[in-house]
Amino acid sequence: MKKLIILFAAAVIGMVFAAGCGGSGNGGGSEDAVSLVLAKDNATDYSIVSYFSDDSIADEYKTTLTIKTGAQFTVAKEASGKAIYIGTAKELAGKGGTDPGITYSQYEIRANGDDLIISVGTEVMAKDVCGLLRAMIVKLDDGSFAISSESFGIKNVCEISEVVPMFETESGEMQELHDCGFDHYEVIYSGMDKSGADAEIAAYEKQLSDAGYTLFQENEIANNRFMTYTKGDTEIHCNYFYLMHEFRIIYGKLNYLGPQTPVTDYEKVTEPTISEIGMSESVQCNVIQLADGSFVIIDGGWGSDADKTYSYKNDAGETVEKTYHRDYKADMKALWDFLESKAPQGTKPQVTWMITHADPDHICLFPPFLKEYSSKFDLKTIIYNFPNLYNIGLGTGSSTNDPVTFTGYITAFIDSANTYYPDVNHYIYHTGQKLYLPGCELEFLMSHEDFWPHEMSWMNDTSGAWRFTFDDSKKTAFFLGDCSEGMNNMMAQIFGDYLKSDIFQPAHHGSNGGTLALYRLVDPEVCFWTCADFPFYNDARHTGTKEGWDFNAFLRNSQKVKYHFTNSETHTLIVSTLEEEK
């Protein structure tokens, strides 16, 4: 039986040894604390011997050590003297007692005589450990650079302290470990045998329970299973995609998870509604007002002004165009005026804010809106799941998306929330989870974690998708954000008929990303297109007349759809009746 081990050390990384400490041994400093002097006077006796398949990793270690010590380290195939060995634990198992059992996001640092051995569970973590290495090397009183024995041992690169039990499988094969971002990692087991998967997953759940983990929530959709376990500062979320023959384990830092049962202790003050806020250009800004009068905002819009010209060929072959002036301050005011007018009399708006993905037309309104209006409303929870944008293929091919720029948008979003609302809840969702809100259940149906390991060359491949189910009316509202074609086809495959919904937000403002398979399954009665009037009526993609956009033609020609809403003005739908509020 294959035993694929997930073990995490109890220590959280925080190792910085104070420079210039007194004592003797190894050129200064404490003899007990300093184990190896690696360089002095811009010189070193060490070479780097790499067992990694990626040659660039050794070069990165060399650069890191040179920058820190001023010495010119060399990379060699074999050691001719003192050596810094780097590689996976399996490759380095014979080097000085290195533990071959460490896996996933663990690493080990140890000394073997004068040699330094740095091993990782999987090669994908090598550069992360290289970054940590710089902080472990300290400058001593005599000017030499050494690594402290306090850095030695088996540790974990993510900030959790709980041990995660092993998963055992006869048929599944582990794919490469993936850094999902926000201190979460994902392991995928492909080729799961359906006949044995249930028993193997049940055995894994028992191990979690025996290790002290508590089941927070579980869900089953169309033979797919989803479980979330917690212990201490650690969260483990598992996805079993039945038709894809995959079992996925996502582990990392525990964040807010919400109530475990439906919310019933509230006063109903209004009928739930869904609105599309009228804005100066095509953006996504949907607002749901729940039964208790509180709000859920989805995305928002841009945080800057610009002019955008839409130009299309009409059915007669003539060019038609219109220029929109984007005015983000006017857009912010439109959103605020709506919240203020709809909030229960005499109360500040109570807000939960969700972000589908970090494209600027979805996320960038948030920081300036908080700067302008934070004193006038209460932000209770922010909901998101952003990937590590540096390891997903962003910007490859024809895409111009830059991970540095978009990571900046994410940072601004997080920093703004924490600055203006220090106690705000951070809910980082995973597929299959449910968040209970007053009179409503919010279920998450897609994230970038599910789409990996497909290359995500543009930000739409990182969008989330989710659905609201309203308690009293049982009506459902399904939001796709900017989910790409591959993501939408995956949802159609995984969930099938379960996706049938009353209210629907088509993908990517109606321009692309949708699929006929998904749209037929959803088969809605109301559509929120998150675009302006002009593209909705003139862009052949939106109208479905352009070849390949049959998914939009399906919605536009459906006799079932009685409302197609755009954002050239504000539209509000009463959920229970599916009628527009007058």
C-alpha positions in Angstrom: 0.0 0.0 0.0 1.3 3.4 -0.9 1.8 5.6 2.2 1.8 9.2 1.3 2.6 11.2 4.4 1.6 14.6 5.4 3.5 15.7 8.5 3.9 19.1 9.8 6.3 20.2 12.6 4.8 21.9 15.6 7.1 24.9 15.3 6.2 28.0 13.4 9.0 29.6 11.4 10.3 32.7 13.1 14.0 32.0 13.4 16.1 35.1 13.5 19.4 34.8 15.4 20.6 38.1 16.8 23.8 39.4 15.1 26.8 40.2 17.2 26.1 38.0 20.2 29.0 37.4 22.6 30.9 34.2 23.4 33.5 32.1 21.5 33.6 29.3 19.0 33.3 29.3 15.2 34.6 32.9 14.9 32.5 34.5 17.6 28.9 34.2 18.9 27.6 31.5 21.2 29.2 28.2 20.8 25.9 26.4 21.5 23.9 28.5 19.1 26.3 28.7 16.1 27.0 25.5 14.2 28.6 26.4 10.9 30.5 29.4 9.6 29.8 29.6 5.9 31.7 32.7 4.9 34.2 35.4 6.1 35.9 38.4 4.5 33.9 37.9 1.3 35.3 34.4 0.9 33.9 30.9 1.4 35.2 27.3 1.4 31.7 26.0 0.4 30.3 24.8 -2.9 26.6 24.2 -3.5 25.8 20.6 -4.7 22.2 20.4 -6.0 20.1 17.3 -6.4 17.2 19.2 -7.8 16.1 18.6 -11.4 15.6 22.3 -12.0 19.1 23.9 -12.4 17.8 27.4 -11.7 17.2 26.4 -8.0 20.9 26.1 -7.3 21.5 29.4 -9.0 18.9 31.0 -6.8 20.6 29.6 -3.6 23.9 30.8 -4.9 22.6 34.3 -5.4 20.9 34.3 -2.0 24.1 33.3 -0.2 26.2 35.7 -2.1 23.9 38.7 -1.4 23.8 37.8 2.3 27.5 37.1 2.8 29.4 38.9 0.0 31.2 35.6 -0.8 31.2 34.0 -4.2 29.7 30.6 -3.8 30.0 28.1 -6.6 27.7 25.4 -7.9 29.3 22.0 -8.4 28.2 18.5 -9.5 30.2 16.9 -6.7 31.8 18.3 -3.5 35.6 18.6 -3.4 35.6 20.1 0.1 32.9 21.6 2.3 29.5 21.5 0.7 26.0 22.8 1.0 23.8 20.0 -0.2 20.3 20.9 -1.5 17.6 18.5 -2.8 14.6 16.5 -1.9 14.6 14.4 1.2 14.4 11.3 -0.9 17.5 12.2 -2.9 19.4 13.3 0.1 18.4 10.3 2.4 22.0 9.1 2.6 23.5 12.4 3.5 24.1 12.7 7.3 20.9 11.1 8.6 18.5 13.3 6.6 14.9 12.1 7.2 13.5 10.7 4.0 10.0 10.8 5.3 9.4 14.5 5.2 6.9 15.5 2.5 4.8 18.3 1.0 5.6 21.7 2.6 8.2 20.5 5.1 11.9 21.1 5.0 14.9 20.0 7.1 18.2 21.7 7.8 21.0 19.8 9.5 24.8 19.7 9.8 26.9 16.6 8.9 30.4 17.5 10.1 31.3 20.6 8.1 28.6 20.0 5.5 25.2 21.8 5.5 22.3 19.7 4.3 19.0 21.4 3.2 16.3 19.0 2.1 12.7 19.6 1.1 9.7 17.3 0.8 8.9 18.4 -2.7 11.0 20.3 -5.2 8.3 22.9 -5.6 9.0 24.1 -2.1 12.8 24.6 -2.7 12.6 28.3 -3.6 10.4 29.0 -0.6 13.0 27.5 1.7 15.7 29.5 -0.2 13.9 32.7 0.8 13.9 31.6 4.5 17.5 30.7 4.4 18.6 34.4 4.1 17.0 35.1 7.6 18.7 32.0 9.1 22.2 33.2 8.3 23.6 35.7 10.8 26.6 38.0 10.9 28.8 37.5 14.0 31.1 39.9 15.8 34.2 39.0 13.8 32.4 39.7 10.5 31.8 36.0 9.6 28.5 34.6 8.5 27.1 31.5 10.2 23.9 29.5 10.4 22.5 28.9 13.8 21.8 25.4 15.1 18.4 26.9 16.2 17.5 26.7 12.5 18.1 23.0 12.4 15.4 20.4 12.4 12.3 19.6 10.4 10.0 22.5 10.0 7.1 23.7 7.8 6.9 26.7 5.5 3.3 27.5 6.2 2.1 29.0 9.4 0.3 26.1 11.0 1.3 24.1 14.1 -0.9 21.0 13.9 0.2 17.6 12.5 -1.9 16.5 9.5 -2.3 12.7 9.3 -1.3 10.7 6.2 -3.6 9.7 3.4 -3.4 6.1 2.2 -4.5 5.0 -1.2 -4.1 1.9 -3.3 -4.9 3.5 -6.6 -4.5 7.3 -6.4 -1.4 9.0 -7.5 -0.2 12.2 -5.9 0.4 15.1 -8.2 2.8 18.0 -7.5 2.1 20.0 -4.3 0.6 23.4 -5.2 0.9 26.7 -3.2 -2.6 28.1 -3.4 -1.8 31.4 -1.7 -2.6 32.9 1.6 -0.7 30.1 3.4 -2.7 27.3 1.9 -1.4 24.3 0.0 -3.1 21.7 -2.1 -2.3 18.1 -2.8 -4.2 16.3 -5.6 -4.6 12.5 -5.9 -5.6 11.6 -9.4 -6.8 8.2 -10.8 -8.8 7.4 -7.7 -10.6 4.0 -8.1 -14.3 4.7 -7.5 -14.9 1.3 -6.0 -12.3 1.9 -3.2 -12.3 5.7 -2.9 -15.2 5.9 -0.4 -13.5 3.5 2.0 -10.1 5.2 1.7 -11.6 8.6 2.3 -13.6 7.3 5.3 -10.3 5.9 6.7 -8.7 9.3 6.3 -11.5 11.0 8.1 -11.1 8.6 11.0 -7.4 9.4 11.1 -8.3 13.1 11.3 -10.7 12.5 14.1 -8.2 10.3 16.0 -5.6 13.1 15.6 -8.0 15.5 17.4 -9.5 17.2 14.3 -13.1 18.2 14.5 -15.5 18.0 11.5 -16.8 21.5 11.0 -18.9 20.9 7.9 -19.6 18.3 5.2 -21.5 18.5 2.0 -22.4 16.1 -0.8 -23.4 17.3 -4.3 -24.0 14.8 -7.2 -21.8 12.1 -5.7 -19.0 14.7 -4.9 -18.0 15.0 -1.3 -16.6 18.0 0.6 -15.4 18.1 4.2 -13.8 20.7 6.4 -11.9 19.8 9.5 -10.3 22.1 12.1 -7.8 21.8 14.9 -6.0 24.7 16.6 -4.7 27.1 14.0 -5.1 24.6 11.1 -7.8 23.9 8.6 -8.1 20.9 6.3 -10.6 20.9 3.5 -11.1 17.9 1.3 -12.8 17.6 -2.1 -13.7 14.3 -3.8 -14.7 14.9 -7.4 -16.4 11.6 -8.3 -16.4 11.9 -12.1 -12.9 13.4 -12.2 -11.5 10.5 -10.1 -9.7 13.1 -7.9 -9.3 13.6 -4.1 -7.9 17.0 -3.1 -6.6 18.0 0.2 -6.2 21.7 0.9 -4.5 22.6 4.2 -3.4 25.8 5.8 -4.1 28.5 8.3 -7.5 28.5 9.8 -9.7 31.5 9.0 -13.3 32.5 9.8 -15.8 29.8 8.9 -19.1 31.3 10.0 -21.9 29.6 11.8 -22.3 25.8 11.6 -26.0 25.8 11.2 -28.6 28.0 9.4 -29.1 31.5 10.9 -32.6 31.7 12.4 -32.2 34.2 15.2 -32.9 37.4 13.3 -35.9 39.7 12.7 -37.2 39.7 9.1 -37.6 43.3 8.0 -37.7 43.0 4.2 -38.2 40.7 1.3 -34.8 39.6 0.0 -33.7 41.4 -3.2 -30.9 41.2 -5.7 -29.8 44.4 -7.5 -27.4 45.5 -10.2 -26.1 48.9 -9.4 -26.2 51.4 -12.2 -22.7 52.5 -13.0 -20.8 54.6 -15.5 -19.3 51.7 -17.4 -19.5 47.9 -17.7 -18.5 46.5 -14.3 -19.9 43.9 -11.8 -21.5 45.4 -8.8 -24.4 43.3 -7.4 -26.0 43.9 -4.1 -28.1 41.3 -2.3 -30.3 42.5 0.6 -31.1 39.7 3.0 -34.2 39.3 5.1 -32.7 41.0 8.1 -31.9 44.1 6.0 -28.2 43.4 5.8 -26.3 43.5 2.5 -24.0 41.3 0.5 -22.0 43.2 -2.1 -20.3 41.3 -4.9 -17.3 43.0 -6.4 -17.7 46.7 -7.1 -15.9 48.1 -10.0 -12.9 50.3 -11.0 -11.0 52.6 -8.7 -9.9 55.1 -11.4 -11.4 57.3 -14.1 -11.1 56.6 -17.9 -12.9 56.8 -21.2 -13.8 53.6 -22.9 -15.1 53.4 -26.5 -17.2 50.3 -27.5 -17.1 49.7 -31.2 -19.0 46.9 -33.1 -20.2 45.9 -36.5 -24.0 45.7 -36.5 -26.0 43.2 -38.5 -25.9 45.5 -41.5 -22.1 45.6 -41.4 -22.0 49.2 -40.2 -19.6 50.3 -37.5 -21.4 51.6 -34.4 -19.6 52.9 -31.4 -20.2 54.7 -28.1 -17.8 56.2 -25.5 -18.4 55.8 -21.8 -16.7 58.0 -19.3 -15.9 55.9 -16.3 -16.3 58.0 -13.1 -15.3 55.9 -10.1 -16.4 58.5 -7.6 -19.8 58.7 -9.1 -19.9 54.9 -9.1 -19.0 54.9 -5.4 -21.7 57.4 -4.6 -24.3 55.3 -6.6 -23.4 52.2 -4.5 -23.5 54.2 -1.2 -26.8 55.9 -2.0 -28.3 52.5 -2.7 -27.1 51.1 0.6 -28.2 54.1 2.6 -31.7 54.2 1.0 -32.3 50.5 1.5 -30.9 50.1 5.1 -33.5 49.6 7.8 -34.5 53.0 9.1 -32.2 54.4 11.7 -29.4 51.8 11.2 -26.0 51.8 9.6 -25.8 49.3 6.7 -24.4 46.0 7.7 -22.3 44.6 4.9 -20.6 41.3 3.8 -18.4 42.0 0.8 -17.4 39.3 -1.7 -14.8 39.5 -4.4 -14.9 37.0 -7.3 -11.3 37.7 -8.5 -8.7 40.4 -8.5 -9.3 42.0 -11.9 -9.3 45.8 -11.5 -12.9 46.2 -12.8 -14.0 43.9 -9.9 -11.7 44.7 -6.9 -10.4 48.2 -7.3 -13.4 50.1 -6.1 -13.2 48.6 -2.6 -10.2 50.5 -1.2 -11.4 54.0 -2.1 -15.0 53.1 -1.1 -13.8 52.2 2.4 -11.7 55.4 2.6 -14.7 57.5 1.7 -17.6 55.7 3.4 -16.2 53.3 6.1 -17.5 55.5 9.0 -21.0 55.2 7.6 -21.4 51.4 7.4 -20.2 48.2 9.3 -18.2 45.7 7.3 -18.6 42.4 9.1 -17.0 39.8 6.7 -14.9 39.8 3.5 -15.1 36.7 1.3 -12.4 35.8 -1.2 -10.0 33.1 -2.4 -7.1 34.6 -4.3 -4.3 32.3 -5.6 -0.6 32.8 -5.5 -0.4 34.7 -8.8 3.3 33.8 -9.3 3.0 30.1 -9.9 -0.2 29.6 -12.0 1.1 30.7 -15.5 -0.4 34.1 -15.3 0.6 36.3 -18.2 1.7 33.5 -20.6 0.6 33.2 -24.2 -1.5 36.2 -25.4 -2.3 37.4 -21.9 -0.9 40.7 -20.6 -1.8 40.1 -17.0 1.1 40.8 -14.7 1.3 39.0 -11.4 3.0 41.9 -9.7 0.3 44.4 -10.6 -2.6 42.1 -9.7 -1.0 41.0 -6.4 -0.9 44.8 -5.6 -4.7 44.9 -6.1 -5.1 42.0 -3.7 -2.8 43.6 -1.1 -4.7 46.9 -1.3 -8.0 45.0 -0.8 -6.7 43.1 2.3 -4.9 46.1 3.8 -7.9 48.4 3.3 -10.2 46.0 5.1 -7.8 45.5 8.0 -7.1 49.2 8.3 -10.7 50.5 8.4 -12.2 47.4 10.1 -9.5 45.7 12.2 -12.0 43.1 13.5 -13.4 42.1 10.1 -13.8 38.4 9.5 -11.8 36.9 6.6 -13.7 34.0 5.0 -11.4 32.2 2.5 -13.9 29.8 0.8 -13.3 26.4 -0.7 -15.6 24.5 -3.1 -18.5 22.7 -1.4 -18.5 24.8 1.7 -21.6 26.6 2.9 -21.8 30.0 4.6 -25.1 30.6 6.5 -26.5 34.1 6.4 -29.7 35.5 7.8 -32.5 33.7 5.8 -30.0 32.5 3.2 -27.5 29.8 2.4 -24.4 30.6 0.3 -22.7 27.7 -1.4 -19.4 27.8 -3.2 -19.1 25.9 -6.4 -15.8 26.8 -8.0 -12.4 28.3 -7.1 -8.9 28.4 -8.7 -8.1 25.4 -6.4 -10.4 23.2 -8.5 -9.1 24.5 -11.8 -5.4 23.8 -11.0 -3.3 22.3 -12.6 -4.7 23.9 -15.7 -2.6 26.8 -16.7 -4.2 30.1 -15.6 -2.9 32.6 -18.2 -5.4 35.4 -17.3 -7.2 36.5 -14.2 -10.6 35.1 -15.3 -9.2 31.6 -14.7 -9.0 32.5 -11.0 -12.6 33.7 -10.6 -14.9 32.1 -8.1 -18.5 30.9 -8.6 -21.2 30.6 -6.0 -24.9 30.3 -5.4 -27.4 31.7 -2.9 -30.5 29.8 -1.8 -33.1 31.8 0.0 -34.8 30.1 2.9 -38.4 31.2 2.5 -38.9 31.1 -1.3 -36.2 28.5 -2.1 -35.2 30.6 -5.0 -31.6 30.3 -6.1 -29.2 32.9 -7.6 -26.0 31.7 -9.3 -23.1 34.0 -9.9 -20.2 33.2 -12.2 -18.1 36.3 -11.9 -15.6 36.1 -14.8 -15.2 32.3 -14.8 -13.5 31.1 -17.9 -14.7 28.5 -20.4 -12.7 25.7 -18.8 -14.0 26.4 -15.3 -17.6 26.5 -16.6 -17.3 23.2 -18.4 -15.7 21.7 -15.3 -18.7 22.8 -13.2 -21.1 21.4 -15.7 -19.2 18.1 -15.6 -19.0 17.9 -11.8 -22.4 19.1 -10.7 -24.8 18.5 -13.7 -28.4 19.1 -13.0 -27.7 20.5 -9.5 -26.8 23.8 -11.2 -30.4 24.6 -12.1 -31.0 28.1 -10.8 -33.7 30.8 -11.0 -31.4 33.9 -11.2 -28.2 33.9 -13.2 -25.2 36.2 -13.7 -23.6 35.1 -17.1 -19.8 34.9 -17.2 -17.5 37.9 -17.9 -20.1 40.6 -18.4 -21.6 38.5 -21.2 -18.6 38.8 -23.5 -17.0 35.4 -23.2 -16.3 32.5 -21.0 -19.7 30.9 -21.0 -20.5 27.4 -22.3 -23.7 26.0 -23.7 -23.4 22.9 -21.5 -23.4 25.1 -18.3 -26.1 27.6 -19.4 -28.5 24.8 -20.4 -28.1 23.3 -17.0 -28.7 26.6 -15.2 -31.7 27.4 -17.4 -32.6 30.6 -15.5 -35.6 33.0 -15.5 -33.7 36.2 -14.8 -30.2 37.3 -16.0 -27.9 40.0 -14.6 -25.4 40.7 -17.4 -23.1 43.1 -15.5 -22.5 45.2 -18.6 -23.8 48.5 -20.1 -26.7 48.8 -22.5 -24.6 49.5 -25.6 -22.5 46.2 -25.7 -25.5 44.2 -24.6 -27.6 45.3 -27.6 -24.7 45.7 -30.2 -21.9 43.3 -29.4 -22.5 40.1 -31.5 -21.0 38.1 -28.6 -23.6 39.4 -26.2 -26.4 38.9 -28.6 -25.2 35.4 -29.4 -25.1 36.0 -33.2 -21.3 35.7 -33.3 -20.1 32.2 -34.2 -19.1 30.3 -31.0 -21.3 32.4 -28.7 -24.3 30.0 -28.8 -24.4 30.0 -25.0 -25.5 33.6 -25.0 -27.9 32.9 -27.9 -29.5 30.3 -25.6 -30.2 32.8 -22.9 -31.3 35.6 -25.3 -33.7 33.3 -27.1 -35.0 31.5 -24.1 -38.7 32.0 -23.6 -38.2 31.3 -19.9 -36.0 34.4 -19.2 -38.3 37.3 -18.5 -35.7 39.9 -17.4 -32.3 40.7 -18.9 -30.8 43.4 -16.7 -27.8 45.6 -17.5 -26.0 48.1 -15.3 -26.7 51.3 -17.3 -29.2 51.9 -14.5 -30.0 50.2 -11.2 -32.3 47.3 -11.3 -33.7 45.5 -8.2 -35.3 42.1 -8.3 -37.6 40.8 -5.6 -36.3 37.2 -5.1 -39.5 35.6 -4.0 -41.6 36.7 -7.0 -38.8 37.2 -9.6 -40.4 40.5 -10.4 -38.6 43.8 -10.7 -39.1 46.2 -7.8 -40.8 49.4 -9.0 
